[in-house]
Amino acid sequence: MAPELRFFSLTLPAYPVMIGLGMVAAAVVRFLLPVHRVPRSRTGFVIFPAFIGLIVGAKLPVLLSYGLRPEFAATGKSVLGALLGAYLAVRLAKWWTGQSWKGGGDAFVLPLAAGLAVGRVGCLLNGCCWGAGGFPAPLLEIAFHAAAFAVFCLLRSRRVAEGAWFPLYLGSYCLFRFFAEFIRVEPRVLAGLTVYQWIAAAGVAVFCYEVWTRLRQDRRPACEHSL
């Protein structure tokens, strides 16, 4: 039986409630701690490809890990795949349309970190995504995203690494997930690693390069930018 939460006389399933609360937390943080990096005229341009990439990315690692088994094909979703799918979709859309602005992802880092920290409580209560021997792996996810939220709040207050937050956040998450996968119960597909570890390893390389290039561009003298 799925775990439930009781609010007075109302009984609700715990998992969707926590996912909903995670979305509320993300919206509240977006409102209270705004980071305006996306031109308002381009907000829709960002959201649509990100949504498509999120949907595809959430399912792809699950299908690669488990195939078309009904119990996973219908319900399995990957946070790692969703985040990377959204990122790649936006980058592809920007390349396709010739958009050159960068740093728009900064606005979504704090809401994502807050929302995922809360939403992962649903995984903990639901008993999914646990590690070998019953280790509560979602606790590690909650701790990571809560710590990331605190770190990026500090970066926001000091205006540090602006324009590179999103790849910095995703790169850190990929590194975390690569090592966290060693305690999770997932199929080992190649060289003793899971699909998620291979995706995470690729993500670490891509986002390290992305952070390096963005910070390097920010440090160029103004005259060099004009060349």
N, C-alpha and C positions, 0 to 999 in steps of 0.2 A: 504493500500500500504506500502511495506517495505521501511524504510528510506534509503536514498541514499547519497553518498558522491561524490562531483564533483571535479575532478582534470583537470583544464583547460576545454577542450571540452569532457573529458571522464567522464561518469557517472557510478558509481559502487555501488552495494548494500553494505550498511554500515556494516552489521554483518559479512559476510565472509571476508571483507577487514580488519576489526579489529582483527579477529581471525588470519588471515595471518600475520598481523603486530605483533601480540603477539608471533607467532612462530619465526619471524625474531628477535624480541627483545630477546627471549630466546637464540637463536643461537649466537647473538652478545655478550650477557653477558657470555655465555659459553666460548667464544673465548677470551674476554677481561679480565674476572675474573676467570681463571681456578682454579679448586680445584681438585687435582689429588689424589683421594682416590681409584679409581677402577683400578686394574692392567690392563694394555692394552690388555693382552691376554684374559681377561674375559669380555671385554666390550660387545661383542656379546652375551655372556651368560646372561648378565643383560638385554639387550634391548629386546630380543625375548619374554621371559616370561612376562616382564613388559608391552609390547605391547598387548599381549593376555589378561592379567589381566585388562588393561586399557579399552579395548573394552567391555569386559564382565561387568566390574564394572560400566561403564558409563550407561549401559542400565538397570541393575538389579534393582536399587532403583526406577526408573521410572515405570518399570513393576509392582513392588510390590505396588506402590502408586496408579497407574491408571489402572492396568490390561492391556489387549490387545486392548484398545481403539485405533483405527487407528491414530487419530490425535497426540497421544503421542508415540505410538509404533514405528512410522516411524521416528520421528524427535527428541523426547525427549532424553536428555543426562544429566548425572549428573557429575559435576566436583568432588564432594566429593567421589562418587562411583568409578570414574575413578582412582583417586589417591590411594584410599584404595585397589582397585582391583590390581593395578600395584604393590603395596607394598606386598600384600599377595602372589601374583604370584611369585615374586622374592624370597620371604622367603620360599615358598613351593619348588621352584626349587633348592634352596640352600640346603634345608633339604634332598631332594630326591637324589641329587648328592653328598652329603657329603661335600659341600663347607662350610668353617668355617670363611672366612674373613668377617669383618664388617666395616662399615663406608663408603661403596661405595656410598650410597645415598647422602652424603655430596655434591658431584659434581653436583647434579641436583637441589639443593635447590634454589640457586640464579637464575638460568634460569627459573625455575618454577614460582617463585615469580614474576619475571619481566614479563614473558609471560602471566600469569593470570591477573596481574594488567592491562595490555594493552588489553588483550582479553575480559575482563569483560566490557570494554567500549562498545564493540559490543552489549552485553546484554542490557546495558543502552540505547543505541540508538535504539535498536530493540524493546524495551518495554517489554522484557521477564524477568522472574524471579523477578518481582516487588512484593512489599509487600502490605498488606491490606491498603485500602484507597488510593491507588496509590503511596505509599511510594517508592522512588527509591532505593530499596534494593541493586542493583548492586553497588551503591556508597560505601556501607559498605564493600563489597568484594574488590573493588578497593583500598580502604583505608587500609584494612587488609594486602593485599599482598604487597602494596607499603611499609607499615611499616615493614613487615617481611623482605623485601629486604634490607631496611636500617639496621635493627638489625643484620641480618646475614652478611652484609658487615662489620659491626663493629666486630662481632665475628671472621670473617676471618682475619681482620687486627691484632687482638690481639691473634689469635690462641686459642680461648676459646671453650670448649665443642666439640672438634674435634672428629669425629666418631659418634656423636649423633645428628647431625643437622637434618637429615631427619625425624626421629621420633619426634624430638622437633618441627619441622615445622608442620608436620601432626597432632601431638597432639594439638598444638595451634590452628590449623585450625578447628579441630573437636570441640574444646571448643567454638570457635567463632561461628561455624555453629549451634551448639546446641542452643545458645541463639538467633542467628539471625533468626532461623526458627520460632520463636514466632511471628514475624511480617510478615512472608511470607505466601502466600495463597497456602497451601498444604493440602491434606486430612489428618485428624487425625485418625490414625489407631488403637492406643492402649493407654489407660490412658491419652488421650488428647494430645499425642505427634505424630509427623509425623514419617514416615519411616526414613527420614534423621536424625531426632533427636535420634532415637534409634541406628542408625549406628554410629552417632557422639559420643554418650555416650559410646558405646563399644570401639570406637577408642581412646577416652580419656584414658580409663582404660589401654588399650593395650600399648599405646605409652608412658604413664607415667611410666609403668613398664619397657618398653624398654629403655627409657632414663636413668632411675635409674640404671639398670643393666649395661649399657655401661659405664656410668660415674663411677660406683663402680669398674668395672674391670680396668679402667684406673688409679684408685687411689691405686690399690694393689701394694705392694712392688715387685720389680723384682724377689726376691727369692720366693715369694708366687706364681708368675706366673709359675715358673719352677716346682712346685710340681705336 
